[in-house]
């Protein structure tokens, strides 16, 4: 029985190394089937997530990054404890203009850096907004 468990662990470790990940959680985040990495708009990027929130104000606590405090790390840990369904945080360089109907458009050259939160459950989204918006 011990040999079978060692084989399973070796197989999992080899699989994760092949995909450039250290844990299964990193693999699930990197190869999420509910995002489209080739999209040019945020709503198309998160096509599997109906609830998307952008932290537009850069003086928000989530943008704080110091030796002692990292806002995204704290928010992610809070979400892991409180939320029930799938969620994710991402940094995007994008902008929003009237020419794009005021929708967030990914623009790597001329965009600003923003943090986006996306989730699937409306109750989770409401809880997140009550705490972090």
N, C-alpha and C positions, 0 to 999 in steps of 0.2 A: 504494500500500500504506500509506503514511503517513497518508493521508486516512481510510482505513478504520479504522486504529487510533485516530485522534483521535475519530472518530465513536463507537467502542465506549467509549472512556474518558468521553466526554461523556454518553453514554447511561447508563452505570453511575453517574456522578456525579449526574445528574439523578434517577435512581431512588432513590439513597440519600438525597438531599436531600428528596425527596417523603415518605420514611418517617422523617425526622428522625434519620438516622444519618450518621456520617462515614466508616465503613469497613464492609466486608462482614461482618467479625467482629461488630461491634456490631449489625448487622441480624440476623444469625443468633442472637445472644443475646436480642435483644428480641422476635423473632417465632419463638421456639423452638416447634416443633409438639409437643414432649413435655411441655409444662407447661400447666396450666389456671389462668389468672390469676383466675378467678371462684370458685375452690375455697375452702372454709372450713377444710379440714384439710390438713396438710402432705403426707400420703400421697396425697391427691387432687390437690394442686398439682403434685407431681412424679409424675404417673401414668405417664409414660414412662421414669422412672428407678427401677430396682428397689432401688438401694442409696443410702440416705440417712443422713447423719450430722449430728448437731447438736452444736455446741460449747456445752455447758451451763455450764461453769465460765467466768465472766467474767474470771478471772485468767490465762486461757490466752494464749499468745504471739500467737495470731491476732487477739486483740482489741486488741493494742497499736497505737496510732495516734499517731505523733509527726511532727515535721518531717523526721526522717531515716528513720524506719522505719514501714512500713504492713504489718501482718501479713497481710491478705487479698491484697494485691498480691504479696507474697513467695510466699505459698502458691499463688496463681494461676500465677505464673511457674514455680514448681517443677512444678506439674501439667502445664503446657504442655510442659515438657522431658521429663518422665518417663512420663506416662500416654499410652495409645494411643487410647482411645475418648473419647466425648463426656462432658463433666463441666460442672458449674456451681456457683458460689457465689452465695448470696442472703442478704440480711438480711430477717428477718421479725419482726414483732411478734406474739408468740404466747404461749400458756401451755399447761400440761399439768396436768390435774386428774383425780381418780378418776371424776368425773362424765362425762368423755369417754373412759373406759377407758384412761387414761394415754397418750393419743395427743396429739400436738401439734396444737392448734387455733389458727388465725389469729384474733387478737383485737386489732384496732387501738386500742381504747380502754383496755383493762385488761391487756394482755399485756406481757411483757418483750421486749427486743430480743435476738435470737439470730442467729448465723450458721449457715447450713445448707450442707452440701456434698452434692451428688448426682452419681452417675455410673452408667454402664450396665454396665461390665465388672467382674466379681468380682475379677479380678487387680488391676485399677487400684484398686479399693476397699481391698483388702488392703494394697497398697503405700502408699496414702494413710494408712490407719490406723497402719501401722508408723512412719511418719514424723511425722504430725501429731497423733495422739490422745494 
